[in-house]
Amino acid sequence: VWQDWWKVEVNDRQGFVPAAYVKKLDPAQSASRENLLEEQGSIALRQEQIDNQTRITKEAGSVSLRMKQVEELYHSLLELGEKRKGMLEKSCKKFMLFREANELQQWINEKEAALTSEEVGADLEQVEVLQKKFDDFQKDLKANESRLKDINKVAEDLESEGLMAEEVQAVQQQEVYGMMPRDETDSKTASPWKSARLMVHTVATFNSIKELNERWRSLQQLAEERSQLLGSAHEVQRFHRDADETKEWIEEKNQALNTDNYGHDLASVQALQRKHEGFERDLAALGDKVNSLGETAERLIQSHPESAEDLQEKCTELNQAWSSLGKRADQRKAKLGDSHDLQRFLSDFRDLMSWINGIRGLVSSDELAKDVTGAEALLERHQEHRTEIDARAGTFQAFEQFGQQLLAHGHYASPEIKQKLDILDQERADLEKAWVQRRMMLDQCLELQLFHRDCEQAENWMAAREAFLNTEDKGDSLDSVEALIKKHEDFDKAINVQEEKIAALQAFADQLIAAGHYAKGDISSRRNEVLDRWRRLKAQMIEKRSKLGESQTLQQFSRDVDEIEAWISEKLQTASDESYKDPTNIQLICASTSVY
């Protein structure tokens, strides 16, 4: 029912009117309407004065006077029109001022309620949403600042025109609230009192503009406080977000450390170490972030004591996570270092074992020389292997020291390291043994070849003498026989000299056999062959000497016979010579005969 009927009051009289025939007016609009009604009343009053004056003029009956009166009335009408125009313009300005001031006042009321809210958001996203709304409000505040400037300018213009001051003064003079009648049904008296009400409303509006400026400054102060509050909340929530993100990064780095891969060879370990160096560079940047967050937390604890507990708790969690990550990173670095040492140790072990196997293949060769030159070459080459082995002694010593150092430091692979050290020591000892055995073999080979050479030389020597001894030449004359004997005597001297060599050869062979030479059977056979041949040679030499002696005797006898035969022939010839018959030759013949 009350929505269909409105209660109204006019001239202290109350009643009900259908809602469709009335509406609620803005106070400023009501004042303007009253002002217009007042002006209409003034015009009607003036028209009544004009009508009275016209009636008086008619009564005067003077045309010229009437014309003058008409002109005066016309000018008066023009003045009234200009006056009305000015009043309408001022009324319009005041109406616009009232409306703008009222709207801005309502906007300030709305924003004050929002700015006095203590809500700052529970996380960074909510804070950023509130900050976005506040940024939009700041834009509106900036835009409405120009509205306030326009309102103040209009108010200043009205005040400068004296309108405000005149109305205020009029109200004060009439003592509006004490003189205003309650019954304003008379239109002649109602209009002035309505003007008085309008002036009172104008004064209220003028005071409202002052209040509006004060509330505007208060709103700006609230905005500044809200900005600081949101800024602080944003900084705190951003710290929490950055701390959470940093913890997530730390957890990612922790996950990256959850691996048992420490490399399977030196190259892979070195690759993992380079990767870990990059990981540590990332940790350095992450450490700077953690330190920065720690400094931020200390500053926020000082500036936001109400959040000190949460900030301290978050900072403690972050530092614990960072410390744990640093320890794990150091442990992995140390483990990679140990793995690198192990792989370097194993790599050196493999290199040394490969070298040992290679050199052992050389020093364990079954190759044997077939002559002295070859044996000497093999010995020389074997000695070069000795030089190479000795040159590697420093490497073996360094490897041994490195392994012992790892064992002393309690390396996680100490059993394997100890095993490799023992294996290498044994292999090195075996190599040394193989070299010594090969050297003994090569020495025996050289001795064997020297023995064979001596045997060959002896056999060659004996072969040359055997050819002499086996010849049937016994000489066909005493001279030739004597020459053969002389040659045999030289041969006999050579035999004596060669006897020493044969004896040395026999002693050398006996020595090799006694020393357990690998070819002692061959040596014994060859020795026996040489000695048998030597004995045969000496027997042939004796036989040959005997034959030459017999030949010498025979040839001596033959020569003596020949000489006797020649002498006999010579004497027979002399005896049968008849030259003695010549007396001249008697003396010579006698001399020859006496000699014979």
C-alpha positions in Angstrom: 0.0 0.0 0.0 2.7 2.5 1.0 4.4 1.8 -2.4 1.2 3.0 -4.2 0.6 6.1 -2.1 3.1 8.8 -1.0 2.7 11.0 2.1 3.2 14.7 1.1 3.2 18.0 3.0 2.3 21.4 1.5 1.9 24.6 3.5 1.9 22.6 6.8 -1.0 20.5 5.4 -0.5 16.7 5.1 -2.1 14.1 2.9 -1.7 11.1 0.6 -1.2 11.3 -3.1 -1.0 8.4 -5.7 2.6 7.5 -6.3 2.1 7.8 -10.1 1.4 11.6 -9.8 4.5 12.5 -7.7 8.2 12.0 -7.7 11.1 12.7 -5.4 13.2 15.7 -6.5 16.8 16.4 -5.8 17.2 19.3 -3.2 19.2 21.3 -5.7 16.5 20.8 -8.4 13.8 21.7 -5.9 15.7 24.9 -5.1 16.0 25.7 -8.7 12.3 25.1 -9.3 11.5 27.4 -6.4 13.9 30.0 -7.8 12.0 29.8 -11.1 8.7 30.1 -9.4 10.0 33.1 -7.5 11.1 34.7 -10.7 7.7 34.0 -12.3 6.0 35.7 -9.3 8.3 38.7 -9.7 7.3 38.9 -13.4 3.6 38.6 -12.6 4.0 41.4 -10.0 5.8 43.5 -12.5 3.1 42.8 -15.1 0.5 43.9 -12.6 2.5 47.1 -12.0 2.6 47.6 -15.8 -1.1 47.1 -16.1 -1.8 49.6 -13.3 0.5 52.1 -15.0 -1.2 51.6 -18.3 -4.5 52.2 -16.7 -3.2 55.5 -15.2 -1.8 56.4 -18.6 -5.1 55.9 -20.3 -6.7 58.1 -17.8 -4.2 60.8 -18.5 -5.1 60.7 -22.2 -1.8 62.1 -23.3 -0.3 60.3 -26.4 3.2 61.6 -25.9 3.2 60.7 -22.3 1.8 57.3 -23.2 4.6 56.8 -25.8 7.2 57.7 -23.2 5.6 55.4 -20.8 5.6 52.6 -23.4 9.3 53.2 -24.1 10.1 53.1 -20.4 8.1 49.9 -20.0 9.9 48.4 -23.0 13.3 49.3 -21.6 12.2 48.0 -18.2 11.1 44.8 -19.9 14.5 44.5 -21.6 16.2 45.0 -18.3 14.0 42.4 -16.7 14.8 40.0 -19.6 18.6 40.5 -19.1 18.2 40.2 -15.4 16.2 37.0 -15.9 18.8 35.7 -18.3 21.6 36.4 -15.8 19.6 34.8 -13.0 18.9 31.7 -15.2 22.6 31.4 -16.1 23.6 31.7 -12.4 20.9 29.3 -11.5 22.2 26.8 -14.1 25.7 27.2 -12.8 24.6 26.6 -9.2 22.5 23.7 -10.3 25.4 22.1 -12.1 27.7 22.9 -9.1 25.2 21.2 -6.8 24.9 18.2 -9.0 28.6 17.7 -9.6 29.4 18.3 -5.9 26.7 15.8 -4.9 28.0 13.1 -7.3 31.6 13.6 -6.3 30.5 13.4 -2.7 28.7 10.1 -3.3 31.8 8.8 -5.2 34.0 9.8 -2.2 31.6 8.0 0.2 31.9 4.8 -1.9 35.7 5.0 -2.2 36.2 5.8 1.5 34.5 2.6 2.4 36.7 0.6 0.1 39.9 2.4 1.3 39.2 1.8 4.9 39.1 -2.0 4.3 41.8 -3.9 6.1 41.8 -6.7 3.5 45.3 -7.2 1.9 45.0 -10.7 0.5 46.1 -14.1 1.7 48.6 -14.7 -1.1 50.4 -12.9 -3.9 47.6 -13.4 -6.4 45.0 -11.9 -4.1 47.3 -9.0 -3.3 47.9 -8.4 -7.0 44.1 -8.5 -7.6 43.6 -5.9 -4.8 46.5 -3.9 -6.2 44.9 -3.9 -9.7 41.7 -2.6 -8.2 43.6 0.0 -6.3 45.4 1.0 -9.5 42.1 1.4 -11.2 41.0 3.5 -8.2 44.1 5.7 -8.6 43.2 6.3 -12.2 39.6 7.3 -11.1 41.1 9.5 -8.4 43.3 11.2 -11.0 40.3 11.7 -13.3 38.0 13.0 -10.5 40.8 15.4 -9.4 40.0 17.4 -12.5 36.3 17.3 -11.6 37.1 18.7 -8.2 39.2 21.4 -9.8 36.2 22.3 -12.1 33.9 22.4 -9.1 36.2 24.6 -7.1 36.6 26.9 -10.1 32.8 27.3 -10.5 32.5 27.9 -6.8 35.3 30.5 -7.0 33.6 32.2 -10.0 30.2 32.3 -8.1 32.0 33.7 -5.1 33.9 36.2 -7.1 30.6 37.4 -8.6 29.3 38.0 -5.1 26.4 35.7 -5.4 27.5 33.5 -2.6 28.3 36.4 -0.3 25.1 38.3 -1.1 22.9 35.3 -0.4 24.8 34.5 2.8 24.4 38.1 3.9 20.7 38.1 3.0 20.1 35.0 5.0 21.9 36.4 8.0 20.0 39.7 7.8 16.6 38.0 7.6 17.4 35.5 10.3 15.9 32.9 8.1 15.1 30.3 10.7 13.5 32.8 13.1 11.4 34.9 10.6 10.1 32.3 8.1 6.4 31.8 8.5 5.0 28.3 8.6 2.0 29.1 6.4 3.1 30.0 2.8 -0.1 29.5 1.0 -0.2 33.1 -0.1 1.8 33.3 -3.4 2.8 36.9 -2.7 4.5 36.0 0.5 5.6 32.5 -0.4 8.0 33.4 -3.1 10.3 35.5 -0.9 10.5 32.8 1.7 11.2 30.2 -1.0 14.1 32.4 -2.1 15.3 32.5 1.4 15.2 28.7 1.5 17.2 28.6 -1.7 19.8 30.9 -0.3 20.0 28.7 2.8 20.6 25.6 0.6 23.2 27.6 -1.4 25.0 28.4 1.8 24.9 24.7 2.8 26.2 23.8 -0.6 29.0 26.3 -0.3 30.0 24.9 3.0 29.6 21.4 1.5 32.2 22.3 -1.2 34.6 23.2 1.6 33.9 19.9 3.2 34.2 18.2 -0.1 37.8 19.5 -0.5 38.5 18.4 3.1 37.1 15.0 2.4 39.1 14.9 -0.9 42.3 15.5 1.0 41.2 12.9 3.5 40.6 10.5 0.6 44.0 11.1 -0.8 45.5 10.4 2.6 43.5 7.2 2.8 44.7 6.3 -0.7 48.3 6.9 0.3 47.9 4.7 3.4 46.2 2.1 1.4 49.0 2.2 -1.2 51.5 1.7 1.5 49.5 -1.1 3.1 49.1 -2.9 -0.3 52.8 -2.2 -1.1 53.9 -3.8 2.2 51.5 -6.7 1.7 52.7 -7.2 -1.8 56.3 -7.1 -0.6 55.6 -9.7 2.1 53.6 -12.0 -0.2 56.2 -11.5 -3.0 58.9 -12.6 -0.4 56.8 -15.7 0.3 56.4 -16.5 -3.4 60.1 -15.9 -4.1 60.9 -18.1 -1.1 58.6 -20.8 -2.3 60.0 -20.6 -5.8 63.5 -20.8 -4.4 62.6 -23.8 -2.4 61.2 -25.4 -5.5 64.5 -24.7 -7.3 66.4 -26.1 -4.4 64.2 -29.2 -4.5 64.8 -29.5 -8.3 68.5 -29.4 -7.6 68.1 -32.0 -4.9 66.4 -34.2 -7.4 69.3 -33.7 -9.8 71.6 -35.0 -7.1 69.5 -38.2 -6.6 71.8 -40.3 -8.8 74.3 -43.0 -8.3 76.0 -42.4 -11.6 79.6 -41.5 -10.9 81.0 -42.6 -14.2 82.4 -45.8 -15.5 85.6 -44.5 -17.0 87.8 -41.5 -16.9 86.1 -39.7 -19.8 82.6 -40.1 -18.3 83.8 -39.0 -14.8 85.4 -35.9 -16.3 82.1 -35.2 -18.2 80.2 -35.6 -14.9 82.6 -33.3 -13.2 82.2 -30.6 -15.9 78.4 -31.0 -15.5 78.7 -30.6 -11.7 80.8 -27.5 -12.2 77.9 -26.0 -14.2 75.6 -27.2 -11.4 77.7 -25.4 -8.8 77.6 -22.2 -10.9 73.8 -22.5 -10.8 74.1 -23.0 -7.1 76.2 -19.8 -6.8 73.4 -17.8 -8.4 70.8 -19.6 -6.3 72.9 -18.8 -3.2 72.9 -15.1 -4.1 69.1 -15.4 -4.3 68.9 -17.1 -0.9 71.2 -14.4 0.6 69.1 -11.7 -1.0 65.9 -13.3 0.4 67.5 -13.4 3.9 68.3 -9.7 3.7 64.8 -9.0 2.6 63.4 -11.1 5.4 65.4 -9.2 8.0 64.2 -5.9 6.6 60.6 -7.1 6.4 60.8 -8.3 10.0 61.8 -4.8 11.1 59.1 -3.1 9.0 56.4 -5.7 9.6 56.7 -7.0 13.1 53.1 -8.5 12.8 54.5 -10.9 10.2 57.8 -11.5 11.9 57.0 -15.1 12.9 55.9 -16.2 9.5 58.8 -14.5 7.8 61.3 -16.0 10.3 59.8 -19.5 9.8 59.9 -19.2 6.0 63.5 -17.9 6.2 64.5 -20.8 8.5 63.0 -23.4 6.1 64.7 -21.8 3.2 68.1 -21.8 4.9 67.7 -25.4 6.0 66.9 -26.5 2.5 69.8 -24.5 1.1 72.2 -25.9 3.7 71.1 -29.4 3.0 71.5 -28.9 -0.8 75.0 -27.4 -0.3 76.1 -30.4 1.8 74.7 -32.8 -0.8 76.4 -30.9 -3.6 79.7 -31.0 -1.7 79.3 -34.7 -1.0 78.6 -35.4 -4.7 81.6 -33.3 -5.7 83.8 -35.2 -3.2 82.3 -38.5 -4.5 83.0 -37.5 -8.1 86.6 -36.5 -7.0 87.0 -40.0 -5.5 85.5 -41.5 -8.6 87.9 -39.5 -10.8 90.8 -40.7 -8.6 89.6 -44.2 -8.9 89.1 -44.1 -12.7 92.5 -42.4 -13.1 94.0 -45.1 -11.0 92.3 -47.8 -13.0 93.2 -46.0 -16.3 96.9 -46.0 -15.2 96.5 -49.6 -14.1 95.2 -50.6 -17.5 97.9 -48.6 -19.3 100.6 -50.2 -17.2 99.1 -53.7 -17.6 98.9 -53.1 -21.3 102.5 -52.0 -21.4 103.5 -55.0 -19.2 101.7 -57.4 -21.5 103.3 -55.9 -24.6 106.8 -55.8 -23.2 106.3 -59.3 -21.8 105.5 -60.6 -25.2 108.8 -59.2 -26.4 110.9 -60.4 -23.5 109.2 -63.8 -23.6 109.9 -64.5 -27.3 111.1 -67.9 -28.3 113.2 -66.5 -31.1 116.8 -67.8 -31.0 119.7 -66.8 -33.2 121.5 -69.2 -35.5 124.8 -67.4 -35.5 126.8 -65.2 -33.2 125.8 -61.9 -35.0 122.1 -62.8 -34.5 122.6 -63.7 -30.9 124.4 -60.5 -30.2 121.6 -58.6 -31.9 119.0 -60.3 -29.8 120.9 -59.5 -26.7 121.2 -55.9 -27.7 117.5 -55.7 -28.3 116.8 -57.4 -25.1 119.0 -54.9 -23.3 116.9 -52.2 -24.9 113.9 -53.7 -23.3 115.8 -53.5 -20.0 116.3 -49.8 -20.5 112.6 -49.4 -21.3 111.7 -51.3 -18.2 114.0 -49.2 -16.1 112.6 -46.0 -17.6 109.1 -47.1 -16.5 110.2 -47.5 -12.9 109.3 -43.9 -12.0 105.8 -44.5 -13.5 105.3 -47.6 -11.4 106.5 -45.8 -8.3 104.1 -42.9 -8.9 101.3 -45.4 -9.4 102.2 -47.2 -6.2 102.3 -43.9 -4.2 99.0 -42.8 -5.7 97.3 -46.1 -4.7 98.8 -46.0 -1.2 97.6 -42.4 -0.9 94.0 -43.4 -1.8 94.2 -46.3 0.7 95.5 -43.9 3.4 92.5 -41.5 2.8 90.1 -44.4 3.1 88.8 -44.4 -0.4 85.5 -46.1 -0.9 87.0 -48.5 -3.4 90.0 -49.4 -1.2 89.6 -53.2 -1.6 89.7 -52.9 -5.4 92.6 -50.5 -5.2 94.5 -52.9 -3.0 93.8 -55.7 -5.4 95.0 -53.8 -8.4 98.2 -52.8 -6.6 98.9 -56.5 -5.7 98.1 -57.6 -9.2 100.4 -55.0 -10.7 103.2 -55.9 -8.3 102.9 -59.5 -9.2 102.8 -58.8 -12.9 105.8 -56.5 -12.6 107.7 -59.3 -10.7 106.7 -61.8 -13.4 107.9 -59.4 -16.1 111.2 -59.0 -14.3 111.4 -62.8 -14.0 110.6 -63.2 -17.7 113.3 -60.7 -18.6 115.9 -62.5 -16.5 114.9 -65.9 -18.0 115.0 -64.5 -21.5 118.4 -62.9 -20.7 119.7 -66.3 -19.5 118.3 -67.9 -22.6 119.9 -65.3 -24.9 123.2 -65.6 -23.0 123.1 -69.4 -23.5 122.1 -68.8 -27.1 125.1 -66.6 -27.6 127.4 -69.1 -25.8 126.0 -71.8 -28.0 126.6 -69.8 -31.1 130.1 -69.0 -29.9 130.6 -72.7 -29.3 129.3 -73.6 -32.7 131.5 -70.9 -34.2 134.6 -72.2 -32.4 133.6 -75.7 -33.5 133.2 -74.6 -37.1 136.5 -72.8 -37.0 138.2 -75.9 -35.6 136.6 -78.1 -38.1 137.5 -75.8 -40.9 141.0 -75.7 -39.7 141.1 -79.5 -39.4 139.5 -79.8 -42.8 142.3 -77.8 -44.3 144.9 -79.9 -42.6 143.1 -83.1 -43.4 143.4 -82.3 -47.1 147.2 -82.0 -46.6 147.3 -85.2 -44.6 145.1 -87.1 -47.1 147.3 -86.3 -50.1 149.5 -89.2 -51.4 152.3 -86.8 -52.4 155.4 -88.2 -50.7 157.9 -86.2 -52.7 159.7 -87.4 -55.8 163.0 -86.1 -54.7 164.8 -85.4 -51.6 164.3 -81.7 -51.9 160.5 -82.2 -52.4 160.5 -84.6 -49.5 162.4 -82.2 -47.3 160.0 -79.5 -48.4 157.1 -81.7 -47.4 158.8 -82.5 -44.1 159.3 -78.8 -43.5 155.7 -78.2 -44.2 154.8 -81.0 -41.9 156.9 -79.5 -39.2 155.0 -76.2 -39.6 151.8 -78.2 -39.4 153.1 -79.8 -36.2 153.7 -76.4 -34.7 150.2 -75.3 -35.7 148.8 -78.5 -34.2 150.4 -77.6 -30.9 148.8 -74.1 -31.0 145.5 -75.6 -32.1 145.7 -78.1 -29.3 145.2 -75.2 -26.8 142.1 -74.1 -28.7 140.7 -77.5 -28.9 141.3 -77.8 -25.1 139.6 -74.5 -24.6 136.7 -75.6 -26.8 136.4 -78.8 -24.8 136.5 -76.9 -21.5 133.9 -74.4 -22.8 131.6 -77.3 -23.9 132.1 -79.0 -20.5 131.2 -75.7 -18.8 128.0 -75.3 -20.8 127.0 -78.8 -20.1 127.7 -78.5 -16.4 125.7 -75.2 -16.3 122.7 -77.1 -17.6 122.6 -75.4 -21.0 119.3 -75.9 -22.8 121.3 -77.4 -25.8 123.7 -79.5 -23.7 122.9 -82.6 -25.7 123.8 -81.0 -29.0 126.9 -79.4 -27.3 128.0 -82.7 -26.1 127.6 -84.4 -29.5 129.3 -81.6 -31.3 132.2 -81.6 -28.8 132.7 -85.3 -29.2 132.6 -84.9 -33.0 135.2 -82.2 -32.9 137.4 -84.2 -30.4 137.1 -87.4 -32.5 138.1 -85.5 -35.6 140.9 -83.9 -33.7 142.2 -87.2 -32.6 141.9 -88.6 -36.1 143.8 -85.6 -37.4 146.6 -86.1 -35.0 146.8 -89.8 -35.9 146.9 -88.9 -39.5 149.6 -86.4 -38.8 151.7 -89.0 -37.1 151.2 -91.4 -39.9 151.9 -88.7 -42.4 155.1 -87.9 -40.6 156.2 -91.5 -40.6 155.5 -91.8 -44.3 157.5 -88.6 -45.0 160.4 -89.9 -43.0 160.4 -93.1 -45.0 160.2 -91.1 -48.2 163.0 -88.9 -47.0 165.2 -92.0 -46.4 164.3 -93.4 -49.7 165.0 -90.2 -51.5 168.2 -89.8 -49.6 169.3 -93.3 -50.7 168.2 -92.6 -54.2 170.2 -89.4 -54.4 173.3 -91.1 -52.9 173.0 -93.8 -55.5 172.6 -91.3 -58.2 175.6 -89.4 -57.0 177.7 -92.6 -57.0 176.5 -93.6 -60.4 177.4 -90.1 -61.7 180.8 -90.3 -60.1 181.4 -93.8 -61.5 180.3 -92.6 -64.9 182.6 -89.7 -64.6 185.5 -91.8 -63.6 184.8 -94.4 -66.3 184.8 -91.6 -68.8 188.1 -90.4 -67.5 189.6 -93.8 -67.4 188.6 -94.4 -70.9 190.0 -91.2 -72.2 193.1 -91.6 -74.7 194.3 -88.1 -74.3 197.0 -89.4 -72.1 198.8 -90.3 -75.2 199.4 -86.7 -75.8 202.6 -85.8 -74.0 201.1 -82.3 -73.3 198.3 -83.7 -71.2 200.4 -86.2 -69.1 201.1 -83.8 -66.3 197.4 -82.9 -66.0 196.3 -86.5 -66.1 198.8 -87.4 -63.5 197.4 -84.7 -61.3 193.8 -85.9 -61.7 194.8 -89.4 -61.1 196.6 -88.5 -58.0 193.4 -86.7 -56.7 191.2 -89.7 -57.5 
